[in-house]
Amino acid sequence: MHEYLPILIVGAIIGVFALIFTLAYALEKNKKESMGFDRHMGDKEIVKRLMAYAKPYKKEFALVIFVMLLSIGYDLISPLLVGHIEETVKGQFELSYLFSVVAVYAGILIVSLVCTYAQAMILQKTGQKILSAMRQDIFTHIESLSQEQLNNIPVGKLVTRVSNDPNHISFMFTNILVTLAKNTMVIFGVLGAMLVMNYALTLMVLCFVPFVVLFTVIFRKFSRKVHRKVNDATTDINTYLSENLSGIKITQIFNREDQKMADFLVKSKNLRSAKRARMFVFGIFRPLVYMLYISSVMCLLYLGGKGYIQDTAFLGQRITSGVLVTFYMYISRFFNPIQTLAEQFDQLQRSFASAEKIFTIMDMKPEIVDSPDAVELDEIKGEIEFKDVWFSYKPDEWVLKGVSFHIAPKQTVAFVGATGSGKTTILSLICRNYDIQKGQILIDGRDIKTIKIASLRKHFGQMLQDVFLFSGDIRSNILLREEGISDQEVMAACKYVNADSFINKLDKGLDEPVRERGNNFSAGQRQLLSFARTIIHKPSVIILDEATANIDTETELLIQDSLEKIKSIGTMLIVAHRLSTIQHADNIIVLSNGVIQEQGSHQELLHKKGQYYQLYTLQFTKQQLLKGAQPSAQLA
């Protein structure tokens, strides 16, 4: 049987190089693939940053490696024991000796199972801790970004970065890396054991490796394409769902349900086709590798069995029944890891892609940050001053042009003007949601850039036109998780702003559930809750941005009464299109195209008969026309 020697040697040499090439190819393709995902950082940098999260748990990973080595012992030793049992049975040794060998096998199996369980538990616990730390870092970093930065990033993208992408990274720590390391060690460990036992049969097994490599290369080429298609189709359908579920009222109003369903079915079919293609690729690759495994077993049974039956040596080595059984088990342990290597590298590649996306967000530097010498303010009086303030959202498109004004402590000031005149922008700048390009903004005579952002904002209470309520209950939405405030204080704040008028009618009172965005409450009720939420945190400056725009007349009367009470708390800044709500303001600032046109009290501005007079007359005329009265007589 020496005629097989040259063929086996050549085949084995090719097989060894092919095996090494498989590992190198997978790693190299991972690097190239990273460029396909529009990465801006190399794999080394990604690994380094990921390892920073794993570093606190190096003891746990060291324990996992030790446990993994024990479990690998089963893969290497169990075939030898089974082969030894075969020889024992054939040689008709004492029954007690056979039992001892079986007991050893059972002991190794139990140890392997315990080690596998311990490995899984340690990795899962460690992976969840890493996942939690990463999600917390991402969320904290997103909160630190400025409003302008957040406006430029789709919400769905941020949600994906916080929720989905860390899962892929956690899977890398809990499964991929350890399995890759284990499979690599098993492959070379089994190969070494086979060489020591019977190099001739080992050479035969290695002849099949080049075919495995060929199938792996082809598989990876097609798997990348189908994975991309599935990811793109999934993103497409999720984006469509997010947008259309949010705007479902518009769809129903314009009776476009059928058209939207048709569009959804198209996207759903695209996702189904992409997943079918992925199933087809995986459905071909695994059977092909299994075919090679069966072919190697058939060659083993033919060549080994022939030598065993004829009691002849194969390439100078005698083959026994124990050797055949051992090699049969070793071949299975040799091909199984190779079969999963390509898939594991593909999963590792996706984990790296998710990590890169996360780090891209985390590398965004917040535009609004504390200066090195920023100070904490325990309290403020509420004096506000703008000194020649210039601001633009886009370069050279000025929203505010040299705006200057002064607001005394506890003064009520209203900003009016057409849409786009800069009213809301002024309120955002006072809270430092944006930084100005020119000029200076002062709080109690101190530049707001010298005050820590958190310290500055805690003294402001904002009530906006679109009130946002969180899922939970009324109490949690008023407190916003602020501790140390009793229910009596909460109800006192609610009573102060007239919110108790509807809370007391609810079955559960403060424990009444709040659905998503507070859609189980009217606009007026949500606004009253926002008033209570603002008051209970005792702000020094209160901001109302169109807070009474979308409410009914009855609720507006309650809010007007609340506003009269709130005025005594601190400085109040109001933006309102309903000029009737700001008639009692101490000062009214009229803006147009980012410039202050005039300012003064309600009566002073009416006597000037300037822009405010025109706005008031126009609005008052419309109201009187609706009532059927003569506006000219009323104005006179």
C-alpha positions as CSV (number, residue, x, y, z in Angstrom):
1,M,0.0,0.0,0.0
2,H,3.0,2.2,-0.3
3,E,1.8,3.4,-3.7
4,Y,-0.5,5.8,-1.8
5,L,2.4,7.5,0.0
6,P,3.4,10.2,-2.5
7,I,-0.3,11.2,-3.1
8,L,-1.0,11.4,0.7
9,I,2.2,13.4,1.4
10,V,1.4,16.0,-1.3
11,G,-2.2,16.1,-0.2
12,A,-1.3,16.5,3.4
13,I,1.2,19.3,2.7
14,I,-1.5,21.2,0.7
15,G,-4.0,20.5,3.5
16,V,-1.7,22.0,6.2
17,F,-1.1,25.1,4.2
18,A,-4.7,25.3,3.4
19,L,-5.6,25.2,7.0
20,I,-3.2,28.0,7.9
21,F,-4.6,30.0,4.9
22,T,-8.1,29.6,6.2
23,L,-7.3,31.3,9.4
24,A,-5.2,34.0,7.8
25,Y,-7.8,34.5,5.0
26,A,-10.6,35.0,7.5
27,L,-8.7,37.6,9.5
28,E,-7.6,39.4,6.4
29,K,-11.0,39.4,4.9
30,N,-12.3,40.8,8.2
31,K,-10.0,43.7,7.8
32,K,-11.0,44.4,4.2
33,E,-14.7,43.9,5.1
34,S,-14.4,46.6,7.7
35,M,-13.8,49.0,4.9
36,G,-17.0,47.8,3.2
37,F,-19.0,49.0,6.3
38,D,-17.6,52.5,5.8
39,R,-15.4,52.2,8.8
40,H,-13.1,55.0,9.8
41,M,-11.0,53.0,12.3
42,G,-8.9,49.9,12.0
43,D,-9.6,46.5,13.6
44,K,-6.7,47.0,16.0
45,E,-8.2,50.2,17.4
46,I,-11.6,48.5,17.8
47,V,-10.1,45.5,19.6
48,K,-8.1,47.8,21.9
49,R,-11.2,49.8,22.8
50,L,-13.3,46.7,23.3
51,M,-10.6,45.2,25.5
52,A,-10.9,48.2,27.7
53,Y,-14.4,47.1,28.6
54,A,-13.2,43.5,29.2
55,K,-10.1,44.5,31.2
56,P,-12.0,44.8,34.6
57,Y,-13.0,41.1,34.1
58,K,-9.6,39.7,33.2
59,K,-9.8,37.2,36.1
60,E,-13.1,35.9,34.8
61,F,-11.7,35.5,31.3
62,A,-8.6,33.7,32.7
63,L,-10.9,31.3,34.6
64,V,-12.8,30.7,31.4
65,I,-9.6,29.9,29.5
66,F,-8.7,27.4,32.2
67,V,-12.1,25.8,32.2
68,M,-12.1,25.7,28.4
69,L,-8.8,23.8,28.4
70,L,-10.3,21.2,30.7
71,S,-13.3,20.8,28.4
72,I,-11.0,20.4,25.4
73,G,-9.4,17.5,27.2
74,Y,-12.6,15.6,26.6
75,D,-12.5,16.1,22.9
76,L,-8.9,14.8,22.8
77,I,-9.0,12.0,25.3
78,S,-12.5,10.5,24.8
79,P,-11.7,9.0,21.4
80,L,-8.6,7.3,22.8
81,L,-10.7,5.8,25.6
82,V,-13.4,4.6,23.2
83,G,-10.7,3.0,21.1
84,H,-9.1,1.5,24.2
85,I,-12.5,0.1,25.2
86,E,-12.8,-1.5,21.8
87,E,-9.4,-3.1,22.2
88,T,-10.4,-4.2,25.8
89,V,-13.5,-5.9,24.6
90,K,-11.7,-7.6,21.7
91,G,-8.9,-8.8,23.9
92,Q,-11.4,-10.2,26.5
93,F,-9.8,-8.5,29.5
94,E,-11.3,-8.7,32.9
95,L,-14.7,-7.1,33.3
96,S,-13.5,-5.0,36.2
97,Y,-10.8,-3.4,34.0
98,L,-13.5,-2.6,31.4
99,F,-15.6,-1.0,34.0
100,S,-12.7,1.1,35.2
101,V,-12.1,2.4,31.7
102,V,-15.8,3.2,31.2
103,A,-15.8,5.0,34.6
104,V,-12.8,7.1,33.5
105,Y,-14.7,8.0,30.3
106,A,-17.8,8.9,32.3
107,G,-15.7,11.0,34.7
108,I,-14.1,12.9,31.8
109,L,-17.5,13.5,30.3
110,I,-19.0,14.8,33.5
111,V,-16.0,17.1,34.0
112,S,-16.4,18.4,30.5
113,L,-20.1,19.0,31.0
114,V,-19.5,20.8,34.3
115,C,-16.7,22.9,32.6
116,T,-18.9,23.8,29.7
117,Y,-21.7,24.9,32.0
118,A,-19.3,26.9,34.2
119,Q,-17.8,28.5,31.1
120,A,-21.2,29.5,29.7
121,M,-22.4,30.9,33.0
122,I,-19.2,32.9,33.6
123,L,-19.2,34.3,30.1
124,Q,-22.9,35.2,30.2
125,K,-22.6,37.0,33.5
126,T,-19.5,38.8,32.3
127,G,-20.9,39.6,28.9
128,Q,-24.0,41.1,30.5
129,K,-21.9,43.3,32.8
130,I,-19.9,44.5,29.7
131,L,-23.1,45.1,27.8
132,S,-24.6,47.1,30.7
133,A,-21.4,49.2,31.0
134,M,-21.3,49.9,27.3
135,R,-25.0,50.8,27.1
136,Q,-24.6,53.1,30.0
137,D,-21.6,54.8,28.4
138,I,-23.4,55.3,25.1
139,F,-26.6,56.6,26.7
140,T,-24.6,59.0,29.0
141,H,-22.6,60.2,26.0
142,I,-25.7,60.8,23.9
143,E,-27.2,62.9,26.7
144,S,-24.1,65.0,26.7
145,L,-24.5,66.0,23.0
146,S,-25.9,69.3,22.1
147,Q,-29.4,69.7,20.6
148,E,-27.9,70.6,17.3
149,Q,-25.9,67.4,17.2
150,L,-28.9,65.3,18.2
151,N,-31.0,67.0,15.5
152,N,-28.5,65.8,12.9
153,I,-28.8,62.2,14.0
154,P,-32.0,60.2,13.3
155,V,-33.6,59.0,16.5
156,G,-33.8,55.4,15.1
157,K,-30.1,55.4,14.6
158,L,-29.4,56.3,18.2
159,V,-31.9,53.7,19.4
160,T,-30.1,51.1,17.3
161,R,-26.7,52.1,18.8
162,V,-28.0,51.8,22.3
163,S,-30.2,48.7,22.0
164,N,-29.1,46.4,19.1
165,D,-25.4,47.0,18.4
166,P,-24.2,46.3,22.0
167,N,-26.0,42.9,21.7
168,H,-23.7,41.9,18.8
169,I,-20.7,42.9,20.9
170,S,-21.9,41.0,23.9
171,F,-22.3,37.9,21.7
172,M,-18.7,38.4,20.7
173,F,-17.5,38.2,24.3
174,T,-19.9,35.5,25.4
175,N,-19.6,33.2,22.4
176,I,-17.5,34.1,19.4
177,L,-14.1,34.7,20.8
178,V,-14.1,31.7,23.1
179,T,-15.5,29.4,20.5
180,L,-13.0,30.6,17.9
181,A,-10.1,30.0,20.4
182,K,-11.5,26.6,21.4
183,N,-12.1,25.4,17.8
184,T,-8.6,26.5,16.8
185,M,-7.1,24.6,19.7
186,V,-9.3,21.6,19.0
187,I,-8.3,21.4,15.4
188,F,-4.6,21.5,16.0
189,G,-4.9,19.3,19.2
190,V,-6.8,16.6,17.2
191,L,-4.4,16.9,14.4
192,G,-1.5,16.4,16.7
193,A,-3.2,13.4,18.4
194,M,-3.9,11.8,15.1
195,L,-0.3,12.2,14.0
196,V,1.0,10.6,17.1
197,M,-1.4,7.7,16.8
198,N,-1.1,7.0,13.1
199,Y,0.5,9.4,10.7
200,A,-0.6,7.5,7.6
201,L,-4.3,7.9,8.3
202,T,-3.7,11.5,9.3
203,L,-2.1,12.3,5.9
204,M,-5.3,10.9,4.4
205,V,-7.5,13.2,6.5
206,L,-5.4,16.2,5.6
207,C,-6.0,15.6,1.9
208,F,-9.6,16.7,2.3
209,V,-8.8,20.1,3.9
210,P,-8.1,22.0,0.7
211,F,-11.7,21.3,-0.4
212,V,-13.0,22.6,2.9
213,V,-11.0,25.8,2.3
214,L,-12.3,26.1,-1.2
215,F,-15.9,25.8,0.1
216,T,-15.2,28.3,2.9
217,V,-13.8,30.9,0.6
218,I,-16.9,30.6,-1.7
219,F,-19.2,30.6,1.3
220,R,-17.7,33.7,2.8
221,K,-18.1,35.5,-0.6
222,F,-21.8,34.8,-0.9
223,S,-22.5,35.0,2.9
224,R,-21.3,38.7,3.0
225,K,-23.7,39.6,0.2
226,V,-26.7,37.9,1.7
227,H,-26.0,39.3,5.2
228,R,-25.9,42.8,3.7
229,K,-29.1,42.3,1.9
230,V,-30.8,41.0,5.1
231,N,-29.4,43.9,7.1
232,D,-30.5,46.5,4.5
233,A,-34.0,45.0,4.2
234,T,-34.4,44.9,8.0
235,T,-33.3,48.5,8.3
236,D,-35.6,49.5,5.5
237,I,-38.7,47.8,7.0
238,N,-37.9,49.1,10.6
239,T,-37.5,52.7,9.3
240,Y,-40.8,52.4,7.4
241,L,-42.6,51.0,10.4
242,S,-41.2,53.7,12.7
243,E,-42.3,56.5,10.4
244,N,-45.7,55.2,9.5
245,L,-46.8,54.1,13.0
246,S,-45.9,57.5,14.3
247,G,-48.0,59.1,11.5
248,I,-50.8,56.6,11.4
249,K,-53.4,59.3,12.1
250,I,-52.5,61.1,8.9
251,T,-52.8,57.8,7.0
252,Q,-56.2,57.2,8.5
253,I,-57.4,60.8,7.8
254,F,-56.5,60.6,4.2
255,N,-57.7,57.0,3.8
256,R,-54.3,55.7,2.6
257,E,-54.3,52.4,4.5
258,D,-54.3,50.3,1.4
259,Q,-51.4,52.1,-0.2
260,K,-49.4,51.9,3.0
261,M,-50.1,48.2,3.3
262,A,-49.0,47.7,-0.3
263,D,-45.7,49.5,0.4
264,F,-45.2,47.4,3.5
265,L,-45.8,44.2,1.6
266,V,-43.2,45.1,-0.9
267,K,-40.6,45.8,1.9
268,S,-41.7,42.6,3.7
269,K,-41.2,40.6,0.5
270,N,-37.8,42.0,0.0
271,L,-36.8,41.0,3.6
272,R,-38.3,37.5,3.0
273,S,-36.3,37.1,-0.2
274,A,-33.1,38.2,1.5
275,K,-33.6,35.8,4.3
276,R,-34.4,33.0,1.8
277,A,-31.1,33.7,0.0
278,R,-29.2,33.6,3.3
279,M,-30.9,30.2,4.1
280,F,-29.9,28.9,0.7
281,V,-26.3,29.8,1.1
282,F,-26.1,28.3,4.6
283,G,-28.1,25.3,3.3
284,I,-25.5,24.5,0.7
285,F,-22.4,25.2,2.7
286,R,-23.1,22.9,5.6
287,P,-24.0,19.8,3.5
288,L,-20.9,20.3,1.4
289,V,-18.6,20.2,4.4
290,Y,-20.6,17.3,5.8
291,M,-20.1,15.5,2.5
292,L,-16.3,16.0,2.9
293,Y,-16.6,14.6,6.4
294,I,-18.5,11.5,5.2
295,S,-16.0,11.1,2.3
296,S,-13.1,11.1,4.8
297,V,-14.9,8.6,7.0
298,M,-15.4,6.4,3.9
299,C,-11.8,6.6,3.0
300,L,-10.9,5.8,6.6
301,L,-13.1,2.7,6.6
302,Y,-11.9,1.5,3.3
303,L,-8.1,2.0,3.8
304,G,-8.1,1.3,7.5
305,G,-10.6,-1.6,7.2
306,K,-8.7,-3.1,4.4
307,G,-5.5,-3.1,6.3
308,Y,-7.3,-4.4,9.4
309,I,-9.1,-7.2,7.6
310,Q,-6.0,-8.3,5.7
311,D,-3.8,-7.8,8.7
312,T,-1.4,-5.7,6.7
313,A,0.4,-2.5,7.5
314,F,-0.8,0.7,5.9
315,L,2.3,2.7,5.0
316,G,4.3,0.8,7.6
317,Q,1.8,1.2,10.4
318,R,-0.5,-1.5,11.7
319,I,-4.2,-0.7,12.0
320,T,-6.3,-2.1,14.8
321,S,-10.0,-1.8,15.5
322,G,-9.2,0.6,18.3
323,V,-7.3,2.9,15.9
324,L,-10.3,2.8,13.5
325,V,-12.8,3.7,16.2
326,T,-10.5,6.5,17.6
327,F,-9.9,8.0,14.1
328,Y,-13.6,7.9,13.3
329,M,-14.3,10.1,16.4
330,Y,-11.3,12.3,15.7
331,I,-12.4,13.0,12.2
332,S,-15.7,14.3,13.5
333,R,-14.0,16.5,16.0
334,F,-11.6,17.8,13.3
335,F,-14.3,18.7,10.7
336,N,-16.9,20.2,13.0
337,P,-14.8,23.2,14.1
338,I,-13.6,23.8,10.6
339,Q,-17.3,23.9,9.5
340,T,-18.1,26.6,12.0
341,L,-15.0,28.7,11.6
342,A,-16.3,30.6,8.6
343,E,-19.6,31.4,10.3
344,Q,-17.8,32.5,13.5
345,F,-15.5,34.8,11.6
346,D,-18.6,36.2,9.9
347,Q,-20.2,36.9,13.2
348,L,-17.0,38.4,14.6
349,Q,-17.0,40.7,11.6
350,R,-20.5,41.9,12.3
351,S,-19.5,42.5,16.0
352,F,-16.7,44.6,14.8
353,A,-19.0,46.5,12.5
354,S,-21.4,47.2,15.4
355,A,-18.5,48.3,17.6
356,E,-17.3,50.7,15.0
357,K,-20.8,52.2,14.7
358,I,-20.9,52.6,18.5
359,F,-17.5,54.2,18.8
360,T,-18.3,56.6,15.9
361,I,-21.1,58.0,18.1
362,M,-19.0,58.0,21.2
363,D,-16.2,59.8,19.3
364,M,-18.5,62.7,18.7
365,K,-17.3,65.5,20.9
366,P,-20.1,67.5,22.6
367,E,-20.2,71.0,21.2
368,I,-21.5,72.5,24.5
369,V,-19.1,71.7,27.3
370,D,-18.1,73.3,30.6
371,S,-15.1,75.6,30.6
372,P,-12.2,74.5,32.8
373,D,-13.0,77.3,35.3
374,A,-16.8,76.9,35.3
375,V,-18.5,77.3,38.6
376,E,-21.5,76.0,40.4
377,L,-24.4,78.3,41.3
378,D,-26.4,77.4,44.4
379,E,-29.0,80.0,43.6
380,I,-29.7,82.8,41.1
381,K,-31.8,85.9,41.3
382,G,-33.0,85.7,37.7
383,E,-31.4,88.8,36.2
384,I,-30.8,88.2,32.5
385,E,-29.0,90.4,30.0
386,F,-28.2,90.0,26.3
387,K,-25.3,92.1,25.0
388,D,-25.1,92.5,21.2
389,V,-25.8,88.8,20.7
390,W,-25.4,87.3,17.2
391,F,-26.4,83.7,16.5
392,S,-26.8,81.4,13.5
393,Y,-27.6,77.7,13.1
394,K,-25.9,77.7,9.8
395,P,-22.8,79.8,8.8
396,D,-23.7,83.3,7.6
397,E,-27.5,82.7,8.1
398,W,-28.0,84.9,11.2
399,V,-31.1,84.2,13.3
400,L,-30.3,86.9,15.8
401,K,-28.5,90.1,14.8
402,G,-27.0,92.2,17.6
403,V,-29.8,91.6,20.1
404,S,-29.5,93.4,23.4
405,F,-32.0,93.6,26.3
406,H,-32.1,93.5,30.1
407,I,-34.5,91.6,32.3
408,A,-34.7,92.4,36.0
409,P,-35.1,89.7,38.7
410,K,-38.7,88.4,39.0
411,Q,-39.8,90.4,36.0
412,T,-42.2,89.0,33.4
413,V,-41.0,89.5,29.8
414,A,-42.8,88.4,26.6
415,F,-41.3,87.9,23.2
416,V,-43.6,88.3,20.2
417,G,-43.0,88.3,16.4
418,A,-43.6,86.4,13.3
419,T,-42.5,82.8,12.9
420,G,-38.7,82.7,12.4
421,S,-38.1,86.0,14.1
422,G,-35.9,84.4,16.8
423,K,-38.2,84.1,19.8
424,T,-37.6,80.5,20.7
425,T,-34.0,80.8,19.8
426,I,-33.5,83.4,22.5
427,L,-35.0,81.0,25.1
428,S,-32.7,78.2,23.9
429,L,-29.6,80.4,24.2
430,I,-30.4,81.4,27.8
431,C,-30.4,77.7,28.8
432,R,-27.2,77.3,26.7
433,N,-28.7,74.6,24.4
434,Y,-26.6,76.4,21.8
435,D,-23.6,78.6,22.0
436,I,-23.7,82.1,20.5
437,Q,-21.1,83.2,17.9
438,K,-20.8,86.9,19.0
439,G,-21.8,88.9,22.0
440,Q,-22.5,87.9,25.6
441,I,-25.3,86.5,27.7
442,L,-25.3,87.2,31.4
443,I,-27.1,85.6,34.4
444,D,-26.9,87.8,37.5
445,G,-24.0,89.6,35.9
446,R,-22.1,86.4,35.2
447,D,-21.4,85.1,31.7
448,I,-23.3,81.8,31.3
449,K,-20.2,80.2,29.7
450,T,-18.5,80.5,33.1
451,I,-21.3,78.5,34.8
452,K,-21.5,74.7,34.7
453,I,-24.2,73.6,32.4
454,A,-26.0,71.3,34.8
455,S,-25.8,74.0,37.5
456,L,-27.3,76.6,35.1
457,R,-30.1,74.5,33.8
458,K,-31.3,73.3,37.2
459,H,-32.4,76.9,37.9
460,F,-34.7,76.9,34.8
461,G,-38.1,75.5,34.4
462,Q,-39.5,75.1,30.9
463,M,-43.1,74.6,29.8
464,L,-43.3,74.0,26.0
465,Q,-46.2,73.9,23.5
466,D,-45.7,70.1,22.9
467,V,-45.6,68.6,26.4
468,F,-43.8,65.3,26.6
469,L,-45.0,62.8,29.2
470,F,-43.1,59.6,29.9
471,S,-44.7,56.2,30.3
472,G,-45.4,55.5,33.9
473,D,-47.8,57.4,36.2
474,I,-48.6,61.0,37.1
475,R,-46.4,61.0,40.1
476,S,-43.3,59.9,38.2
477,N,-43.9,62.5,35.5
478,I,-44.1,65.3,38.0
479,L,-41.1,64.2,40.1
480,L,-38.9,63.0,37.2
481,R,-37.3,60.6,39.7
482,E,-36.4,63.4,42.1
483,E,-36.2,61.9,45.6
484,G,-37.2,63.3,48.9
485,I,-40.5,64.9,47.8
486,S,-43.7,63.7,49.5
487,D,-47.1,63.1,47.9
488,Q,-48.4,66.1,50.0
489,E,-45.8,68.4,48.3
490,V,-46.7,66.9,44.9
491,M,-50.4,67.6,45.4
492,A,-49.7,71.0,46.8
493,A,-47.9,71.9,43.5
494,C,-50.8,70.4,41.5
495,K,-53.2,72.5,43.4
496,Y,-51.1,75.6,43.0
497,V,-51.4,75.3,39.2
498,N,-55.0,74.0,39.2
499,A,-54.0,70.5,38.0
500,D,-55.8,69.0,41.0
501,S,-59.0,69.8,39.3
502,F,-58.7,66.7,37.1
503,I,-56.3,64.6,39.2
504,N,-58.8,64.3,42.0
505,K,-61.4,62.9,39.6
506,L,-59.1,60.1,38.5
507,D,-59.6,56.7,40.0
508,K,-56.0,56.3,41.0
509,G,-55.0,59.9,41.5
510,L,-51.2,60.3,41.3
511,D,-50.9,56.6,40.5
512,E,-53.0,57.0,37.4
513,P,-51.1,55.3,34.5
514,V,-49.6,57.5,31.8
515,R,-49.5,55.9,28.3
516,E,-46.9,56.7,25.7
517,R,-46.5,60.4,25.3
518,G,-49.5,60.9,27.6
519,N,-52.0,60.2,24.9
520,N,-54.6,59.3,27.5
521,F,-54.7,62.9,28.7
522,S,-56.0,66.0,26.9
523,A,-53.6,68.7,25.7
524,G,-54.7,71.0,28.5
525,Q,-54.3,68.3,31.2
526,R,-50.8,67.5,29.9
527,Q,-49.9,71.2,30.1
528,L,-51.2,71.5,33.7
529,L,-49.0,68.5,34.6
530,S,-46.0,70.2,33.0
531,F,-46.8,73.3,35.1
532,A,-46.8,71.2,38.3
533,R,-43.6,69.5,37.2
534,T,-41.9,72.8,36.7
535,I,-43.2,74.3,40.0
536,I,-42.2,71.4,42.2
537,H,-38.5,71.8,41.2
538,K,-38.6,75.4,42.4
539,P,-36.9,77.2,39.4
540,S,-35.6,80.7,39.5
541,V,-36.4,81.4,35.9
542,I,-39.6,80.1,34.2
543,I,-39.9,79.7,30.5
544,L,-43.2,79.4,28.6
545,D,-42.8,78.7,24.9
546,E,-46.3,78.7,23.4
547,A,-47.6,76.9,26.5
548,T,-51.2,78.0,25.9
549,A,-51.3,77.5,22.1
550,N,-53.2,74.2,21.8
551,I,-55.6,74.2,24.7
552,D,-59.3,74.9,25.1
553,T,-60.8,78.1,26.5
554,E,-61.8,76.5,29.9
555,T,-58.3,75.1,30.4
556,E,-56.8,78.4,29.3
557,L,-58.6,80.1,32.1
558,L,-57.1,77.7,34.6
559,I,-53.6,78.2,33.1
560,Q,-54.0,82.0,33.2
561,D,-54.8,81.8,36.9
562,S,-51.8,79.5,37.3
563,L,-49.6,82.0,35.5
564,E,-50.6,84.8,37.8
565,K,-49.5,82.7,40.8
566,I,-46.3,81.5,39.1
567,K,-45.2,85.1,38.4
568,S,-44.3,85.5,42.1
569,I,-41.9,82.6,42.0
570,G,-39.2,84.1,39.8
571,T,-38.3,85.6,36.4
572,M,-40.8,84.6,33.7
573,L,-40.0,84.5,30.0
574,I,-43.0,84.0,27.7
575,V,-43.3,83.3,23.9
576,A,-46.9,83.5,22.8
577,H,-48.8,84.1,19.6
578,R,-52.0,84.8,21.6
579,L,-51.3,88.3,22.5
580,S,-54.1,88.3,25.0
581,T,-52.0,86.0,27.3
582,I,-49.1,88.5,27.6
583,Q,-51.0,91.8,28.1
584,H,-49.9,91.9,31.8
585,A,-46.2,91.3,31.1
586,D,-43.8,93.9,32.5
587,N,-42.0,94.2,29.2
588,I,-42.9,93.0,25.7
589,I,-40.0,92.6,23.2
590,V,-41.1,92.6,19.5
591,L,-38.7,90.8,17.2
592,S,-38.6,90.7,13.4
593,N,-35.9,88.9,11.4
594,G,-33.6,88.5,14.4
595,V,-33.7,92.2,15.3
596,I,-35.6,93.9,18.2
597,Q,-38.1,96.3,16.6
598,E,-39.6,97.8,19.8
599,Q,-40.2,96.9,23.4
600,G,-42.3,98.2,26.3
601,S,-45.5,97.4,28.2
602,H,-48.7,96.5,26.5
603,Q,-50.2,100.0,26.7
604,E,-46.9,101.7,25.7
605,L,-46.6,99.6,22.6
606,L,-50.2,100.2,21.6
607,H,-49.7,104.0,21.9
608,K,-46.6,103.7,19.6
609,K,-48.8,102.1,17.0
610,G,-45.8,100.2,15.6
611,Q,-45.5,96.5,14.8
612,Y,-47.0,95.3,18.0
613,Y,-50.0,97.5,17.4
614,Q,-50.4,96.0,14.0
615,L,-50.2,92.4,15.3
616,Y,-52.6,93.1,18.1
617,T,-55.1,94.9,15.9
618,L,-55.0,92.1,13.4
619,Q,-55.5,89.4,16.0
620,F,-58.2,91.4,17.9
621,T,-60.0,92.0,14.6
622,K,-60.1,88.4,13.8
623,Q,-61.5,87.6,17.2
624,Q,-64.2,90.2,17.0
625,L,-65.2,89.2,13.5
626,L,-65.8,85.7,14.8
627,K,-68.0,87.1,17.5
628,G,-69.9,89.4,15.0
629,A,-68.8,92.6,16.7
630,Q,-67.4,95.8,15.2
631,P,-63.7,95.8,15.8
632,S,-63.2,99.5,15.1
633,A,-65.6,100.5,17.8
634,Q,-64.0,98.2,20.3
635,L,-60.5,99.4,19.5
636,A,-61.6,103.0,19.9
